[in-house]
Amino acid sequence: MQLIISQVGAALSVRGGRYFIRTREQEQYVPVHEVRSICLHPATQLTHEVIMTALDQNTDLLFFDRTGFPAARVWGHQFGSIATIRKNQLSFALSPDGTDWVRTLLHRKADNQQALLSLLALRRQVPVPEAALQTLRHYKNKIRYHQAPDRAELFGSFRGFEGIMSKHYFRALSELLPEAYRFERRSRQPAADAFNALLNYAYGMLYAHIETALIKAGLDPFVGVMHRDEYNRPVLVYDLIEPYRLWADFVVCHLCQQEVVTADFFEVQNGTHYWLDQPGKRILIQSMNDYLHELVVLDGLSRSRLVHLEREAQQLAARLKKYEYSPA
């Protein structure tokens, strides 16, 4: 299970071999062996014993900032597999195979965006946003075939294509939401509206799960392919998250279409800066976790979405374990 400590003033400690959570309203014990990860949000506390117990149990201990983005983690000094994987990861990041891997991730992202727009239109019983779908198909093909003299220029082009696709995708997505939840554009840290505050927080949850999957598979999250030049950032997470953004998009859109998102979900500053407040965190975290643990069939296997994500990280690690690349 995932232990989420998000209420202001909440404290986490260890008593009698169990985690002890204390909030203003209640006290709760949770067996240590049942906890797979611990997520701590601003204005919460923990003890040294919690950290040592988490390390001993190989339990992820993650710290989130106000927007829901994972700011840090505490984990042991060992990766999930042999160093050969991480050595070969460097070669893969500079190889044509790495470039093709990125192309595949971006193709999947575009396919997922098209599928979600079509699904939302079907749910609202309105025509599909054909102009946006056409734009996504067009730039997906450009990503498939585009070439450049060097990798920096190629990935710069990919980011430009992504930017255009994102603009058209989110514009169409906004139009498919109930009017109260529509938004002008994507906005981050801080969000300019309710939808973006929810989405930023949901993306933060995804980042944490993906980084965990990479580390446990023996991959170095700080050695990326397309995003490799961002200093001191888990850039492989930024690569792998692309086809999985759909999960956060769907959950947030579903909450908006159900019209369960209310004003008390947010703290609003200056009328334009939206932060997710405790009621909103509670609903979004529960909705995301329910979705991520739902069983779905992929490649003939019925597993939770999180397990499918972990399998992809493991498959990449297995590929890199025996990877060889010699530049011409």
SEBAZA-985953 format. One line per field, with one value per residue (C-alpha): residue number from 1; residue in three letters; x, y, z. Coordinates in Angstrom, 2 decimals, padded with zeros to 5 digits. Example, Ala and Ser with C-alpha at 12.3 -4.5 7.8 and 13.67 -1.06 7.14 Angstrom:
<recs>
pos	(1  2) $
code	(ALA  SER) $
xx	(012.30  013.67) $
yy	(-004.50  -001.06) $
zz	(007.80  007.14) $
</recs>
This chain:
<recs>
pos	(1  2  3  4  5  6  7  8  9  10  11  12  13  14  15  16  17  18  19  20  21  22  23  24  25  26  27  28  29  30  31  32  33  34  35  36  37  38  39  40  41  42  43  44  45  46  47  48  49  50  51  52  53  54  55  56  57  58  59  60  61  62  63  64  65  66  67  68  69  70  71  72  73  74  75  76  77  78  79  80  81  82  83  84  85  86  87  88  89  90  91  92  93  94  95  96  97  98  99  100  101  102  103  104  105  106  107  108  109  110  111  112  113  114  115  116  117  118  119  120  121  122  123  124  125  126  127  128  129  130  131  132  133  134  135  136  137  138  139  140  141  142  143  144  145  146  147  148  149  150  151  152  153  154  155  156  157  158  159  160  161  162  163  164  165  166  167  168  169  170  171  172  173  174  175  176  177  178  179  180  181  182  183  184  185  186  187  188  189  190  191  192  193  194  195  196  197  198  199  200  201  202  203  204  205  206  207  208  209  210  211  212  213  214  215  216  217  218  219  220  221  222  223  224  225  226  227  228  229  230  231  232  233  234  235  236  237  238  239  240  241  242  243  244  245  246  247  248  249  250  251  252  253  254  255  256  257  258  259  260  261  262  263  264  265  266  267  268  269  270  271  272  273  274  275  276  277  278  279  280  281  282  283  284  285  286  287  288  289  290  291  292  293  294  295  296  297  298  299  300  301  302  303  304  305  306  307  308  309  310  311  312  313  314  315  316  317  318  319  320  321  322  323  324  325  326  327  328) $
code	(MET  GLN  LEU  ILE  ILE  SER  GLN  VAL  GLY  ALA  ALA  LEU  SER  VAL  ARG  GLY  GLY  ARG  TYR  PHE  ILE  ARG  THR  ARG  GLU  GLN  GLU  GLN  TYR  VAL  PRO  VAL  HIS  GLU  VAL  ARG  SER  ILE  CYS  LEU  HIS  PRO  ALA  THR  GLN  LEU  THR  HIS  GLU  VAL  ILE  MET  THR  ALA  LEU  ASP  GLN  ASN  THR  ASP  LEU  LEU  PHE  PHE  ASP  ARG  THR  GLY  PHE  PRO  ALA  ALA  ARG  VAL  TRP  GLY  HIS  GLN  PHE  GLY  SER  ILE  ALA  THR  ILE  ARG  LYS  ASN  GLN  LEU  SER  PHE  ALA  LEU  SER  PRO  ASP  GLY  THR  ASP  TRP  VAL  ARG  THR  LEU  LEU  HIS  ARG  LYS  ALA  ASP  ASN  GLN  GLN  ALA  LEU  LEU  SER  LEU  LEU  ALA  LEU  ARG  ARG  GLN  VAL  PRO  VAL  PRO  GLU  ALA  ALA  LEU  GLN  THR  LEU  ARG  HIS  TYR  LYS  ASN  LYS  ILE  ARG  TYR  HIS  GLN  ALA  PRO  ASP  ARG  ALA  GLU  LEU  PHE  GLY  SER  PHE  ARG  GLY  PHE  GLU  GLY  ILE  MET  SER  LYS  HIS  TYR  PHE  ARG  ALA  LEU  SER  GLU  LEU  LEU  PRO  GLU  ALA  TYR  ARG  PHE  GLU  ARG  ARG  SER  ARG  GLN  PRO  ALA  ALA  ASP  ALA  PHE  ASN  ALA  LEU  LEU  ASN  TYR  ALA  TYR  GLY  MET  LEU  TYR  ALA  HIS  ILE  GLU  THR  ALA  LEU  ILE  LYS  ALA  GLY  LEU  ASP  PRO  PHE  VAL  GLY  VAL  MET  HIS  ARG  ASP  GLU  TYR  ASN  ARG  PRO  VAL  LEU  VAL  TYR  ASP  LEU  ILE  GLU  PRO  TYR  ARG  LEU  TRP  ALA  ASP  PHE  VAL  VAL  CYS  HIS  LEU  CYS  GLN  GLN  GLU  VAL  VAL  THR  ALA  ASP  PHE  PHE  GLU  VAL  GLN  ASN  GLY  THR  HIS  TYR  TRP  LEU  ASP  GLN  PRO  GLY  LYS  ARG  ILE  LEU  ILE  GLN  SER  MET  ASN  ASP  TYR  LEU  HIS  GLU  LEU  VAL  VAL  LEU  ASP  GLY  LEU  SER  ARG  SER  ARG  LEU  VAL  HIS  LEU  GLU  ARG  GLU  ALA  GLN  GLN  LEU  ALA  ALA  ARG  LEU  LYS  LYS  TYR  GLU  TYR  SER  PRO  ALA) $
xx	(000.00  000.97  001.01  000.18  000.81  -000.71  -002.72  -001.12  000.42  000.35  003.25  004.67  006.71  007.38  005.89  006.02  007.19  004.33  004.04  002.10  000.24  -001.05  -003.29  -005.46  -008.49  -007.16  -004.33  -003.66  -001.25  -000.15  001.97  005.39  005.35  002.16  003.66  005.30  005.85  005.47  004.58  005.06  003.58  004.38  003.82  004.12  006.71  008.56  011.19  014.63  013.18  010.76  013.63  015.69  012.68  011.81  015.38  015.43  012.14  013.12  010.17  010.17  010.14  009.14  008.83  006.44  006.30  003.17  002.24  002.45  005.82  008.31  011.06  013.24  013.37  015.23  016.41  019.26  022.67  021.91  020.09  017.75  020.19  023.79  025.88  026.16  022.68  023.66  026.94  025.10  022.44  025.01  025.76  022.06  021.37  023.79  022.81  020.31  018.49  017.90  016.51  014.14  013.03  012.11  010.21  008.18  007.35  006.18  004.10  002.36  001.74  000.11  -002.03  -003.17  -004.04  -006.15  -007.90  -008.75  -010.16  -012.33  -013.51  -014.40  -016.34  -018.24  -019.10  -020.42  -022.18  -020.55  -018.54  -014.90  -012.46  -011.26  -008.93  -007.00  -006.89  -005.55  -002.83  -001.79  -001.62  000.39  003.06  003.18  004.24  006.80  008.32  008.42  010.37  012.15  015.94  018.59  022.39  022.85  020.92  020.62  018.91  016.73  015.47  014.99  012.69  010.86  010.25  008.94  006.55  005.46  004.74  002.45  000.70  000.22  -001.30  -003.89  -004.55  -005.26  -007.34  -009.57  -009.60  -010.78  -013.69  -014.82  -015.09  -018.10  -017.90  -017.01  -013.76  -012.53  -009.15  -007.29  -003.95  -001.61  -000.12  002.36  003.67  001.39  -001.63  -003.88  -007.09  -008.67  -008.04  -004.32  -003.92  -005.40  -003.36  -000.06  -000.62  -001.58  001.53  003.62  002.21  003.10  006.67  007.17  005.83  007.97  011.16  010.49  009.97  013.23  015.31  013.90  014.64  018.28  018.13  019.60  016.77  019.31  020.59  018.02  017.87  015.86  015.98  019.58  020.89  018.82  021.24  020.55  017.10  015.66  015.64  014.90  011.65  010.87  011.41  009.38  006.44  005.28  002.98  001.74  000.53  -002.77  -003.45  -003.38  -005.25  -008.03  -008.46  -008.64  -011.02  -013.21  -013.46  -014.40  -016.96  -018.53  -018.62  -017.33  -014.61  -015.70  -014.23  -013.05  -010.63  -008.34  -006.50  -006.59  -004.13  -004.56  -007.47  -005.15  -002.84  -004.46  -003.05  -004.66  -005.99  -006.62  -010.13  -008.86  -005.74  -007.82  -010.14  -007.44  -005.00  -007.72  -008.92  -005.40  -004.55  -007.80  -007.04  -003.41  -004.34  -007.19  -006.54  -006.20  -005.09  -001.93  000.09  -002.26  -001.54  -004.11  -002.22  -002.66  -001.55  001.31  002.55  002.43  004.53  007.03  007.17  008.11  010.97  012.09  011.97  014.11  016.60  016.73  017.42  020.22  021.80  023.01  023.13  026.17  026.73  029.89  029.75  031.00) $
yy	(000.00  003.64  005.72  009.35  011.99  015.20  016.86  019.97  019.15  015.38  013.45  010.02  007.92  004.26  002.62  -001.06  -002.04  -000.18  003.18  005.62  008.48  011.33  014.12  016.67  014.40  010.89  008.45  005.37  002.42  000.72  -002.48  -001.73  -004.74  -003.53  -000.22  -000.05  003.72  006.75  010.16  013.25  016.61  020.11  020.92  017.28  015.66  012.38  010.85  009.36  005.92  006.25  006.84  003.93  001.60  002.58  001.91  -001.44  -002.46  -001.11  001.27  004.43  007.63  010.60  014.30  016.40  020.15  022.27  021.48  017.73  017.44  014.99  017.22  014.50  010.87  008.81  005.42  003.02  003.20  000.37  000.25  -002.60  -004.45  -004.70  -001.71  -003.09  -001.74  001.82  001.66  000.56  003.17  005.86  004.23  003.77  007.44  008.48  005.84  005.72  003.05  005.62  008.03  005.38  004.64  008.30  008.31  005.33  007.04  010.18  008.14  006.42  009.78  011.12  007.99  008.31  011.98  011.17  008.35  010.55  013.37  010.86  009.30  012.65  013.64  010.35  010.84  014.33  013.19  015.90  015.68  014.67  017.61  016.62  019.60  018.73  015.04  015.91  018.09  015.28  012.80  015.24  015.89  012.27  011.50  014.31  012.78  009.40  010.59  013.81  013.78  016.33  016.68  015.99  014.73  018.12  019.61  016.52  016.55  020.31  019.68  016.98  019.42  021.96  019.41  018.42  022.04  022.45  019.16  020.07  023.44  021.91  018.95  021.00  023.54  020.73  019.03  022.22  022.54  019.01  019.79  021.28  025.05  025.61  023.65  025.02  026.72  029.06  027.25  024.90  026.63  025.36  026.45  028.12  026.95  029.69  027.68  024.68  022.19  022.92  022.76  019.26  018.18  019.49  017.54  014.36  014.63  014.95  011.66  010.02  011.36  009.71  006.32  006.35  007.27  004.46  001.95  003.00  002.75  -000.65  -001.91  -000.86  002.18  005.58  008.14  010.93  009.56  010.43  010.38  013.32  015.28  014.43  018.03  019.20  019.50  017.57  016.41  012.87  013.23  009.58  010.08  013.02  010.71  007.75  009.73  010.91  008.00  007.76  011.35  010.04  008.44  011.78  013.52  010.93  011.02  014.82  015.00  012.33  014.31  017.42  015.62  014.20  017.79  016.76  019.44  022.33  025.64  024.23  021.97  024.97  027.77  030.75  033.64  036.97  035.47  033.78  031.41  028.06  025.55  022.24  022.34  019.42  018.46  018.48  016.50  013.86  013.32  013.49  011.21  008.62  008.84  008.51  005.57  003.79  004.25  003.16  -000.01  -000.97  -004.19  -003.80  -006.21  -005.29  -007.71  -010.47  -009.88  -008.68  -006.47  -003.13  -000.10  000.40  -003.14  -002.58  000.55  -001.42  -004.09  -001.48  -000.27  -003.87  -004.59  -001.53  -002.64  -006.17  -004.70  -002.49  -005.31  -006.89  -003.74  -003.03  000.01  000.98  004.36  004.20) $
zz	(000.00  -000.39  002.78  001.99  004.67  003.32  006.08  007.57  010.93  010.44  011.97  011.12  013.53  014.40  017.47  018.34  014.86  013.19  011.49  013.65  011.96  014.08  012.77  014.51  014.17  014.69  015.33  013.23  013.16  009.94  009.82  008.35  006.01  004.30  003.16  -000.26  -000.42  001.83  000.38  002.53  001.61  002.93  006.62  007.73  010.00  010.39  012.67  012.06  012.84  009.93  007.50  008.82  008.81  005.25  004.12  005.89  004.25  000.80  001.04  -001.08  000.93  -001.23  -000.47  -002.55  -003.00  -002.91  -006.52  -005.99  -007.77  -006.21  -004.82  -003.25  -002.21  000.36  -000.81  -000.14  -001.77  -004.19  -007.52  -008.35  -010.59  -011.82  -012.92  -016.49  -017.17  -016.24  -018.16  -021.28  -020.61  -021.46  -024.82  -025.55  -024.82  -027.58  -030.13  -033.01  -030.99  -028.26  -030.82  -032.15  -028.58  -028.14  -031.43  -030.21  -026.91  -028.70  -031.16  -028.26  -026.61  -029.78  -030.15  -026.54  -026.98  -030.04  -028.18  -025.19  -027.33  -029.20  -025.92  -024.36  -027.47  -027.37  -023.70  -024.32  -027.51  -029.61  -032.85  -032.48  -032.76  -036.21  -036.67  -033.51  -034.43  -037.86  -036.32  -033.98  -036.86  -038.98  -036.36  -035.32  -038.90  -038.80  -035.66  -037.39  -040.44  -039.44  -039.67  -038.66  -038.88  -035.16  -032.18  -030.47  -033.50  -033.97  -030.39  -030.60  -033.56  -031.61  -028.75  -031.22  -032.72  -029.21  -028.35  -031.35  -030.65  -027.00  -027.85  -030.18  -027.88  -024.78  -026.68  -027.96  -024.57  -022.86  -025.28  -024.38  -020.66  -018.87  -019.20  -015.53  -015.95  -019.26  -019.37  -021.69  -021.86  -019.98  -016.95  -014.38  -011.00  -010.28  -012.22  -013.58  -013.15  -011.46  -014.26  -014.45  -010.67  -010.71  -013.72  -012.35  -009.14  -011.02  -013.21  -010.04  -008.79  -012.11  -012.01  -008.63  -009.76  -012.91  -011.07  -008.60  -011.42  -013.10  -009.93  -009.00  -012.52  -012.11  -014.40  -013.60  -013.77  -014.28  -017.63  -020.26  -024.03  -025.36  -022.10  -021.23  -021.10  -018.12  -015.20  -012.00  -013.10  -013.44  -017.21  -018.01  -016.10  -018.40  -021.39  -020.18  -018.79  -022.21  -023.17  -019.58  -019.26  -020.60  -017.22  -015.40  -018.23  -018.07  -014.29  -014.16  -017.13  -015.56  -012.31  -014.27  -016.42  -013.26  -011.94  -008.53  -008.49  -006.27  -005.13  -001.80  -003.69  -004.16  -002.45  -004.81  -004.49  -006.28  -008.17  -010.67  -008.76  -008.00  -005.53  -004.66  -001.08  001.27  000.00  -003.58  -002.71  -000.96  -003.93  -006.60  -004.78  -004.19  -007.80  -009.21  -006.96  -007.83  -011.53  -011.25  -009.37  -011.69  -013.62  -017.39  -020.11  -022.05  -024.15  -023.02  -019.32  -016.80  -014.36  -012.64  -014.60  -012.16  -012.74  -016.52  -015.99  -013.92  -016.63  -019.22  -017.02  -016.48  -020.22  -020.93  -018.28  -019.73  -023.17  -021.85  -019.85  -023.09  -025.22  -027.38  -029.56  -031.40  -033.20  -036.76) $
</recs>
